[in-house]
Structure formats: structure tokens, C-alpha cells
Amino acid sequence: MAVWTVFEPEDGLPGEEGWSEQVVLVREAFAWRALFFAPLVLLANRLWLAFAVYAAVEAALLAAYINVELGDSFLLVLLVPNLFVALELPTLRRRKLAWLGYEEAGVVSADFAEAAERRFFEARLGIGAVPGPVLGLFPEAGTR
């Protein structure tokens, strides 16, 4: 089961028109796609500053490889920025959302994004709450 951090705009009110479209879920997990395609993942998430830093670090590592002639095993060092992006992608996304004026609204556990959205909106808007006594083997708490 995956863990999702939910962000909503600071000025939006729950239930307001367009509010639900602005809610963003960030999956808290290792980004496997970023391990192999880090620059594309950064661009797809519109993390422009992170992409610029990534490109500068890759260029510096490549320049060191070409100018110093460190050997073929140094090519593995070129994958270190990809590993960093794969590990820190959720943090980068959270910081960008905080900079854009979003605030953390909660944490949801679900297998898929759609299920996480449904759980969040049900809890936030009070949809799906069961009124009245609970039916089952133990309908009242504390009684025997």
C-alpha cells in the first residue's frame, strides 16, 4: 500500500467550485522512472530549478571524465544524480507546491491515486460517514 501526501491551495475552501481540481497528491515512494530518465521526469513535473542543477552537475561530471581521463568505471558516477533525483523526487515536488502556496492537508494510504483521492475527499467533505448506531457483533463500545 502506498502513502500519498495531499496538498490543497491555501486560499481554497473545501466544497467550493474548482477546489477539488486544485488538490494535488504526491506519492511518497522511490521514483523508479527517475532512476533511468531523471531529466525527463524533472521536466514532466515542471521542476525547472532542479533540472538546471541536474544538468549542471551532469555537465561537471562529464567534463571531469573527459578532461581528467578517470577511466571507464567513472561512468557509473554519472548515475549518482539520477539516484538522487529518484530518492528525492517527492521532496522536490512538496517544496515546489509549498512555494506555490499549497499547504499540506493530510496523508492518505491507498494502492492507487484514484483510491487515495476518493479517501481524501470522503474524509475532507464528510461523505460516506455512517450516521447512527453501528451494526455488527459489538454495536456499542464499552458494553458487554
C-alpha positions as CSV (number, residue, x, y, z in Angstrom):
1,M,0.0,0.0,0.0
2,A,1.4,3.4,-1.0
3,V,1.4,6.6,1.1
4,W,0.3,9.8,-0.5
5,T,0.7,13.4,0.9
6,V,-2.2,15.6,-0.1
7,F,-1.8,19.3,-0.8
8,E,-4.5,21.9,-1.3
9,P,-4.4,25.6,-2.1
10,E,-4.2,27.9,0.9
11,D,-7.0,30.2,-0.3
12,G,-9.4,27.5,-1.5
13,L,-12.3,26.4,0.6
14,P,-13.5,22.7,0.6
15,G,-16.7,22.3,-1.4
16,E,-16.0,25.5,-3.4
17,E,-16.3,25.3,-7.2
18,G,-12.9,24.3,-8.7
19,W,-11.4,23.4,-5.3
20,S,-11.2,19.7,-6.0
21,E,-9.4,20.3,-9.3
22,Q,-6.5,22.1,-7.4
23,V,-5.8,19.3,-4.9
24,V,-2.5,17.6,-5.6
25,L,-1.4,14.2,-4.4
26,V,2.3,13.4,-4.0
27,R,3.3,9.7,-3.8
28,E,5.9,9.1,-1.1
29,A,8.0,6.4,-2.8
30,F,11.2,5.8,-4.7
31,A,10.7,7.1,-8.3
32,W,11.9,4.2,-10.5
33,R,11.3,6.2,-13.7
34,A,13.6,8.9,-12.4
35,L,16.4,6.4,-11.9
36,F,16.5,5.9,-15.6
37,F,15.0,9.1,-17.1
38,A,15.8,11.8,-14.4
39,P,15.8,14.8,-16.7
40,L,12.6,13.8,-18.4
41,V,10.9,13.2,-15.0
42,L,12.1,16.6,-13.7
43,L,10.8,18.3,-16.8
44,A,7.5,16.4,-16.7
45,N,6.9,17.6,-13.1
46,R,8.0,21.2,-14.1
47,L,10.8,21.3,-11.6
48,W,12.9,23.8,-13.7
49,L,15.4,24.7,-11.0
50,A,16.1,21.1,-10.1
51,F,16.5,20.3,-13.8
52,A,19.0,23.2,-14.1
53,V,21.0,21.9,-11.1
54,Y,20.8,18.4,-12.5
55,A,22.2,19.5,-15.9
56,A,25.0,21.5,-14.3
57,V,26.1,18.6,-12.1
58,E,25.9,16.1,-15.1
59,A,27.9,18.6,-17.2
60,A,30.6,19.0,-14.5
61,L,30.9,15.2,-14.1
62,L,31.1,14.7,-17.8
63,A,33.8,17.4,-18.1
64,A,35.8,15.8,-15.3
65,Y,35.5,12.5,-17.1
66,I,36.7,13.9,-20.4
67,N,39.5,16.2,-19.1
68,V,41.0,14.1,-16.3
69,E,40.6,10.7,-18.0
70,L,39.4,8.8,-14.9
71,G,38.7,5.6,-16.6
72,D,35.6,3.8,-17.8
73,S,34.4,2.9,-14.2
74,F,33.8,6.6,-13.6
75,L,30.9,6.4,-16.0
76,L,28.9,4.9,-13.1
77,V,29.4,8.1,-11.2
78,L,27.2,9.8,-13.9
79,L,24.3,7.8,-12.5
80,V,24.6,9.3,-9.0
81,P,22.5,12.4,-9.9
82,N,19.8,10.0,-11.2
83,L,19.8,8.1,-8.0
84,F,19.5,11.4,-6.0
85,V,16.5,12.5,-8.1
86,A,14.8,9.1,-7.8
87,L,15.2,9.3,-4.0
88,E,14.3,13.0,-3.6
89,L,11.6,13.5,-6.2
90,P,8.7,13.6,-3.6
91,T,10.6,16.1,-1.5
92,L,11.3,18.3,-4.6
93,R,7.6,18.2,-5.5
94,R,6.5,19.0,-1.9
95,R,8.8,22.0,-1.8
96,K,7.6,23.3,-5.1
97,L,4.0,23.0,-4.0
98,A,4.8,24.8,-0.7
99,W,6.5,27.6,-2.8
100,L,3.4,27.9,-5.0
101,G,1.2,28.5,-1.9
102,Y,-0.2,25.0,-1.3
103,E,-0.5,23.6,2.2
104,E,-0.3,20.0,3.4
105,A,-3.8,18.8,4.0
106,G,-3.1,15.3,5.1
107,V,-1.7,11.9,4.4
108,V,-3.6,9.0,2.8
109,S,-2.8,5.4,2.3
110,A,-4.1,3.6,-0.8
111,D,-3.0,1.3,-3.5
112,F,-3.7,3.8,-6.4
113,A,-4.0,7.5,-6.8
114,E,-7.7,7.3,-7.6
115,A,-8.4,5.4,-4.3
116,A,-6.3,7.9,-2.4
117,E,-8.3,10.8,-3.9
118,R,-11.6,9.1,-3.0
119,R,-10.5,8.5,0.6
120,F,-9.2,12.1,1.0
121,F,-12.4,13.7,-0.4
122,E,-14.7,11.4,1.6
123,A,-12.9,12.4,4.8
124,R,-12.5,16.1,4.0
125,L,-16.0,16.6,2.8
126,G,-17.7,14.2,5.3
127,I,-19.1,12.0,2.5
128,G,-19.6,8.4,3.4
129,A,-19.9,8.8,7.1
130,V,-22.3,6.3,8.7
131,P,-24.8,8.1,11.0
132,G,-26.4,6.4,13.9
133,P,-25.5,3.1,15.7
134,V,-23.0,0.8,14.2
135,L,-24.4,-2.6,13.1
136,G,-22.3,-5.6,13.9
137,L,-21.2,-8.0,16.5
138,F,-20.3,-5.2,19.0
139,P,-22.7,-2.3,18.2
140,E,-21.8,-0.2,21.3
141,A,-18.4,0.5,22.7
142,G,-17.6,-0.4,26.3
143,T,-20.6,-2.7,26.9
144,R,-20.6,-6.4,27.4
